[in-house]
Amino acid sequence: MEIKQFKGKKGLKVDELLYQYKDLGHQAKKLGEAADIIVEMIKDKECKVFLGLAGALVPGGMRLILKDMIERGWIDVFVTTGANMTHDLAEDLGHKHIYVDEKSDDKELNKKGLDRMYNTAMPNKVYEDIEDLFVKNWDEIEKCKDVKEFLWTIGKITPGDGILKTCYKKKIPIFCPAISDSGIGLMVWGRIVDNKKINVNAFEDLKEILDIAWTAKKTGVIYLGGGTPKNYIQQAMQFSKGASYGVQITMDSAEWGGSSGAPLKEGISWGKLKYKANYVDVKCDVTIALPLIYSALIDRI
């Protein structure tokens, strides 16, 4: 296939840009292919789409994209880190993530009550407000039986309208296998220290996600970063006899043997990806790739 030289024009749409990307080389081609595959899996009525979210993506500005993808019904199962949901909840409570220079004096940021993630920051007061929300609503929270119900309940009680609220309203299964590894987890621990009870059983979530994968006619996976969310979905794919579609966007490398950098093709050996699956690995910062893909999806779907 011939590599075509990129042709720009005034008023070039993002959708047109990604179609041109497929005729280029390197990661541009991969990014163009990723948009095609995601469109295909969303339009396939037999396919359950699983999205895994890791990395500081809500602080990086991806929150409304993810909320809209869920709201539009493009995502059937959402697996996330607790950190991203902590940041989503922070925005729901009226706080904003702000830009800071990565060369900032971190001692000065600490004195100002700002917690830095590369070149973004969040006010430390967020944790006080989350704790206050949990204290006021603990009678409802403590009744939750699994993490999915727990996160839906937080979505229900939050005054905002972000990712958690949207998952609750749309009844999209939201799983967080490492929920204790987050600000939200710390808030729950604080209630337990105060002799409060909670009945959440994380293993019930595993039963549910495996059941969704087992009963699905087809499955597709989208990995934004890697980490625990990716692996949680990957092990469920073994019960679906392998995903039919896959898109992974990561900056991690395969050479160190970790899941975050493992190419999707590796999943074939585990039975997590079908032999003839339509898939692509994109080596790119998610905050660059996702807005481009999302903008193309709006035009195509």
Secondary structure, 3 states (H helix, E strand, C coil): CCCCCCCCCCCCCHHHHHHHHCCCCHHHHHHHHHHHHHHHHHHCCCEEEEEEECCCCCCCCCHHHHHHHHHCCCCCEEEECHHHHHHHHHHHCCCCCEECCCCCCHHHHHHCCEEEECCEEEECHHHHHHHHHHHHCHHHHCCCCCHHHHHHHHHHHCCCCCHHHHHHHHCCCEECCCCCCCHHHHHHHHHHHCCCCCCCCHHHHHHHHHHHHHHCCEEEEEEECCHHHHHHHHHHHCCCCCEEEEEEEECCCHHHCCHHHCCHHHHHHHCCEEEEEEEEEEECCHHHHHHHHHHHHHHHC
